[in-house]
Amino acid sequence: MSKIGCCESTMPGSSSVNVSVDVTKIVKYVCFAGIVIVGIIFGTKCYNKMIENDLV
């Protein structure tokens, strides 16, 4: 939710911008993406070995 007047300048003729970064969400999604990427790589290697051994 945004606050009304949160970016009002304190001095005439200047501007003020506040940026908030939620590091915990960034870390959570980076870890999730890493797990998915590793799972895809492991799954494709496992599937290729199953094809080589005529299990599929």
N, C-alpha and C positions, 0 to 999 in steps of 0.2 A: 504494500500500500504506500502510496506516495503522500507526503505531507504537503500541505498547501504552504507555499512560500519557502520551501526548503532550499531553493537555489537563488534566493534573493541576494543581491550584492550588498556588502556592508559599506562600500564607499560609492559615491556617485560616479558614474562613468566606468565602473569596473563590473566584472562578471564573476560568478562563483559557481563551481560545479562540484558536486560530491559524488564520488564513485565508490561503491561498496562491492567487494569481491568476496564471495563465499568459498573459501578454500576447501572446506570439507566436502562440498558438492563436487568441486573440480576433482579432488582426489578420488572420491567415490566413483565417478564416471570414468576416470582414467584407469582405475583398477578393473572396473567392469569391462572396459574395452580390451584391456590386456588379457583378461581371462578368456574373453570370446575369441580373440585372435589366436591365442595358444591352443584353445580347443579346436578351432578350425584346422590349424596346422597339424595337430596330433591326429585328428579324425581323418584327414585326407591321407596321411602317411599310413595309418592303420588300415584304411580302406584299400590303398594300393597294395599293401602286403597281403590282404585277404584275396585280392584279385590274382596276385602272383601265385598263391598257394591253392587256387581254384576252390576257395571256400564260398565264393559268391557266384 
